[in-house]
């Protein structure tokens, strides 16, 4: 369903998602990178554990919460991807780093 436009010669970056390498494009958000890589969800709900995926892609719905570089509850659609970034699927409720 989600697919990229033909390659426009964009710079590629490397991130890890749950410890596995994923190729990203410079300028993409973390949520867009996960969708392009075929990862079907970025978090599970605290009560039922149901998987949730990015929805609005503009920071309104909070469905794209994930752990980015060790900090939980980050909105993946608002965070630009950068080389070496470590991303984790967020399971249930995660407190913000203090």
C-alpha beads as a LAMMPS data file, in Angstrom:
LAMMPS data file: protein, C-alpha beads

98 atoms
97 bonds

1 atom types
1 bond types

-500.0 500.0 xlo xhi
-500.0 500.0 ylo yhi
-500.0 500.0 zlo zhi

Masses

1 110.0

Atoms # bond

1 1 1 0.000 0.000 0.000
2 1 1 2.705 2.489 0.960
3 1 1 5.407 2.776 -1.659
4 1 1 8.023 5.291 -2.643
5 1 1 8.157 7.319 -5.795
6 1 1 10.970 6.318 -8.167
7 1 1 14.416 7.006 -6.736
8 1 1 15.384 10.629 -7.217
9 1 1 19.012 10.071 -6.226
10 1 1 18.389 10.892 -2.571
11 1 1 21.073 10.236 0.008
12 1 1 20.580 6.968 1.870
13 1 1 21.173 6.577 5.587
14 1 1 21.348 3.573 7.876
15 1 1 19.339 3.230 11.091
16 1 1 18.448 0.282 13.288
17 1 1 14.907 -0.775 14.159
18 1 1 14.813 -3.213 17.060
19 1 1 18.481 -3.903 16.373
20 1 1 18.018 -4.713 12.676
21 1 1 19.529 -2.461 9.991
22 1 1 17.083 -0.442 7.878
23 1 1 17.893 1.845 4.961
24 1 1 16.376 5.334 5.117
25 1 1 16.328 8.374 2.866
26 1 1 17.659 11.713 4.050
27 1 1 14.750 14.070 4.704
28 1 1 12.247 11.343 5.625
29 1 1 10.638 11.053 9.035
30 1 1 11.204 7.990 11.190
31 1 1 7.567 6.927 10.626
32 1 1 7.904 7.214 6.830
33 1 1 11.100 5.161 6.971
34 1 1 9.374 2.359 8.890
35 1 1 6.449 2.314 6.451
36 1 1 8.796 2.273 3.441
37 1 1 10.715 -0.631 5.012
38 1 1 7.502 -2.656 5.337
39 1 1 7.333 -2.465 9.119
40 1 1 3.610 -2.629 9.825
41 1 1 3.435 -1.054 13.296
42 1 1 5.476 1.207 15.545
43 1 1 3.830 0.611 18.910
44 1 1 1.406 -1.554 20.842
45 1 1 -1.335 -0.228 23.092
46 1 1 -0.863 -0.329 26.881
47 1 1 -4.151 -2.122 27.638
48 1 1 -4.743 -4.732 24.932
49 1 1 -1.358 -4.853 23.188
50 1 1 -2.989 -4.116 19.836
51 1 1 -0.520 -2.966 17.159
52 1 1 -0.737 0.641 15.969
53 1 1 0.755 2.213 12.861
54 1 1 1.324 5.822 11.778
55 1 1 -1.957 7.379 10.689
56 1 1 -1.999 11.144 10.148
57 1 1 1.758 11.652 9.545
58 1 1 1.541 15.227 10.870
59 1 1 1.647 14.911 14.663
60 1 1 -2.054 15.056 15.498
61 1 1 -3.097 11.456 16.223
62 1 1 -0.183 10.106 18.382
63 1 1 -0.422 6.642 16.771
64 1 1 3.259 6.717 15.763
65 1 1 4.764 6.790 19.264
66 1 1 8.042 4.902 19.423
67 1 1 11.354 4.772 21.250
68 1 1 13.955 6.855 19.424
69 1 1 17.542 6.869 20.692
70 1 1 16.371 5.572 24.070
71 1 1 13.622 8.149 24.590
72 1 1 10.068 6.795 24.667
73 1 1 6.821 8.395 23.461
74 1 1 8.474 10.186 20.544
75 1 1 6.205 10.929 17.591
76 1 1 7.975 9.216 14.716
77 1 1 6.199 11.308 12.099
78 1 1 7.779 14.496 13.481
79 1 1 11.344 13.243 13.954
80 1 1 13.631 13.452 10.898
81 1 1 15.735 10.361 10.354
82 1 1 19.502 10.667 10.781
83 1 1 22.356 8.268 10.189
84 1 1 22.971 5.854 13.067
85 1 1 19.629 6.454 14.784
86 1 1 18.358 3.613 17.019
87 1 1 14.599 3.064 16.862
88 1 1 12.520 0.557 18.832
89 1 1 8.911 -0.521 18.570
90 1 1 7.236 0.832 21.714
91 1 1 5.446 -1.851 23.711
92 1 1 2.708 -0.454 25.946
93 1 1 3.339 2.669 27.965
94 1 1 6.865 4.069 28.067
95 1 1 7.884 6.915 30.344
96 1 1 9.880 9.790 28.917
97 1 1 13.567 9.782 29.735
98 1 1 14.399 12.105 32.592

Bonds

1 1 1 2
2 1 2 3
3 1 3 4
4 1 4 5
5 1 5 6
6 1 6 7
7 1 7 8
8 1 8 9
9 1 9 10
10 1 10 11
11 1 11 12
12 1 12 13
13 1 13 14
14 1 14 15
15 1 15 16
16 1 16 17
17 1 17 18
18 1 18 19
19 1 19 20
20 1 20 21
21 1 21 22
22 1 22 23
23 1 23 24
24 1 24 25
25 1 25 26
26 1 26 27
27 1 27 28
28 1 28 29
29 1 29 30
30 1 30 31
31 1 31 32
32 1 32 33
33 1 33 34
34 1 34 35
35 1 35 36
36 1 36 37
37 1 37 38
38 1 38 39
39 1 39 40
40 1 40 41
41 1 41 42
42 1 42 43
43 1 43 44
44 1 44 45
45 1 45 46
46 1 46 47
47 1 47 48
48 1 48 49
49 1 49 50
50 1 50 51
51 1 51 52
52 1 52 53
53 1 53 54
54 1 54 55
55 1 55 56
56 1 56 57
57 1 57 58
58 1 58 59
59 1 59 60
60 1 60 61
61 1 61 62
62 1 62 63
63 1 63 64
64 1 64 65
65 1 65 66
66 1 66 67
67 1 67 68
68 1 68 69
69 1 69 70
70 1 70 71
71 1 71 72
72 1 72 73
73 1 73 74
74 1 74 75
75 1 75 76
76 1 76 77
77 1 77 78
78 1 78 79
79 1 79 80
80 1 80 81
81 1 81 82
82 1 82 83
83 1 83 84
84 1 84 85
85 1 85 86
86 1 86 87
87 1 87 88
88 1 88 89
89 1 89 90
90 1 90 91
91 1 91 92
92 1 92 93
93 1 93 94
94 1 94 95
95 1 95 96
96 1 96 97
97 1 97 98
